[in-house]
Amino acid sequence: MQYGEADTTYKAAGCEAGIRQLVDHFYDIMQASYPVIFSWHPSDNNESRDKLARFLSGWMGGPRRYKEKYGPINLPHAHAHLVVTLKERDQWLDCMAKAIDRMAYPASLKSYLIEQLTVPAERIRQVSTARAEGTNQLKD
């Protein structure tokens, strides 16, 4: 299967129901394992869960649910209020990797997802680092 083409990733991930289950695992793991980054979310994190599930739907080639409800998204801007270092980026990716492992996904999908999710996670870190350093120059 060619992930990343049309809606193949979205379908392989279980469509909306599968993505919402993945997001629930993700937040449960974050709450148990990384209380600092979990505390960045409101105590009632239902909206955070909804936003991530909607984002992942479109990101995986499915319906653009985030845009339907919340409008366009710019991930670094959406996280501008946070200081994201390598530590927080890696914690977020670890939560996602563990959540992905809980899903009955083929190994090829699991590795594809974590590889691809590293890209936006790193971009958020780069922008956050540049902002914290007071520069507009971003490293590629």
N, C-alpha and C positions, 0 to 999 in steps of 0.2 A: 504494500500500500504506500502511496506517495503522500505523506503528510505535508501540509502546507499548501496543497492545491485545492482550490474551491473550498468545499465544506468537509473534506475528508477527515481533518483533525477533529472538527466539531462532532461529527458522527462517531468517530472512533472513541471519543471521550464520553459518549453516552448522551449527546445532545444536552438540552437544558437540564434535565434531571441529573445526569451524570456530573455535569459541571457544578451544579449546586451541592451535590454530595461531596465533590472534591473540595469545594470552598468550605463546607462545614468541617471536614477533616482538618483543613489548613488552619482555620481559626481555633479549633479545639487543641491542636498541637501547639500553636503559638501560645495560647493561654497557659498550657501546662509547662512548656519548655522555655519560653522567652518572655517573661513578664514585662520587661522594659518595652520591647516593641509592641507587645499586646496593649500596654497602657497608652500607646499613641492613639488608640481607637476609643470611641465613646463607650461608656459602660454598657449601654444598650447598643451592641454592634450589629444589629440586624441590617441597618442601612449600609454599613461597611461590607457585610457579607453580600448584600444585594448588588452593590457597586462592583465588587470583584467578580461575581458570577456574570453580571451583565458585560463587563469588560472582556472577560475570558470568552464569552460566547462569540463576540465579534472578532476578537483576536485569533480565535481558532477557525475562523471562516464561516461561522454561523450568523444568525441574525444580529444586527448591530443594536442589541438591547440597551447598552449603556447610553448611546446617543438618543434612542427613543425616549428615555426617561430623564436623563441628566444633561443631555447636550453633548457637544464635542469634548474630547478629552485630550489633554496634554499631560502625560504622566509626570514629567519633572515639575511642571507648574502645580499639579495637584498635590505634590509632596513637598512643595517649597517651604512649608512651615516646619519641616523636620530637618535634622542634621543626620544624614545617612552616610556612614563610613563603611569601610570594608566589613567591619564587624556586623553592623546591622544588615547590610546587603546579604552577607553569608548566612545570617540567622534566618532572614526571610526565605532565602533559597533552600535552606535546610528544612524549614517548615513545609515548603512546597514539595520538596523531594519526598519527605515522609508521607505527606498527604497523597501524592501520586502513587507511592508504594502501597498504600492501603486500597487503592482502586484495582479492579481486575482488568488492568490494561495490559496489552502485550508489552514485552520488554522494549521493543522498538519504539512504541509510543511514549513510554516512560522516559527513555533517554532523549527522544526528540523534544518532548515538552520541557524538560529541565534545561536542555541546551538552548532552546529558544527563549525561555523565560530569563535566562541569564542576561540576554541583551537589554531588555528594558530595565532590569534591576541594576545593571551596571551603568546605564545611562542616567538613571535617577541618582546614583551615587556620584557620578562625575559632575552633574549639575549642582548637587548639594555641596560637594567639595569646593567647586569653583565659587559658589555663592559664599560659603563660609570663609574662604580665603580672600573674598572681596575682589575677585577678578571675573571677567567675562570670557576668559580664555578657557576652553574645554579641551581636555586631552582626548584623543581618539584611540 
